[in-house]
Amino acid sequence: MFAPTHTWRKWHHAVPQKQRQYALASAIAATAIPALVEARGHVIGQMAEIPMVVANEIEGVTKTKEAVALLKKINAYDDVEKSIASKRLRGTKGKMRNRRWKMKRGPLVIYKNDNGITRAFRNIPSVSLMSTDSLNLLKLAPGGHVGRLVVWSQDAFEEMHKFFGDYSSGQTKLPLSIMQTSDIRAIIKNIMIKGGIRQPKFGHTAKVAKRNPLKSKEVMLKLNPAYKKLTKPRVPRKNNAMGRIKVGTPAHAAIEALKKRKAAAKAK
């Protein structure tokens, strides 16, 4: 868009609620897959498990040095150090627009009750905080890339049943798969044993080119046999100079005299 942006520009797009729930559930599910977390660039080699769920005492931490000690204890501080080392100057004009520095994202701490946890973790670079009352997709998947390193409190982890339900109970807000078995090869083999699938056809059927009956007389006669009687035969038109000479003109008289001399010569 040319020139400065306008206030009436369409800044936001409405997204259906089910689609937002599905995206949020997918982002949370991706945080439990170590391959996706490592692919996003997080350092999780020394961590005991993914997802990392700690006791509820983490919500009562009020000092930054206690928060750092906790991250070091669960071996998540390596990812913080990686993010701090990635701090660099922005290469574009954003340097003049209050975003001079760039840094990679570190761990995300999700809690249920704020008993001082936000005050303790807010001063650690690259660490983000999120409450279960306001789940944010932009924090779970920054830049649209799923698989962020997440540290859960126990209450926050159990609170997810409130939002998404449980598949075992049958009461869930998540989309259910139409197919119970996604292994197509196993399904085909099972049907072939029962004889419920047709045999493959080996053979080539010649394709007939479709022709326009308005342009092809042969095709039109097949469709309408009376077409020949309805149309008049085409008479070729003489486009030579002899046919355009008017009767009674000197040129016409000269041509007629020439024809008579030719006829007389043939008679002899």
Beta strands, then each sheet from edge to edge (+ up, - down):
strand 1: 52-54
strand 2: 88-89
strand 3: 101-102
strand 4: 108-111
strand 5: 128-131
strand 6: 150-153
strand 7: 165-166
strand 8: 171-172
sheet 1: 1+ 6+ 4+ 5+
sheet 2: 2+ 3-
sheet 3: 7+ 8-
end
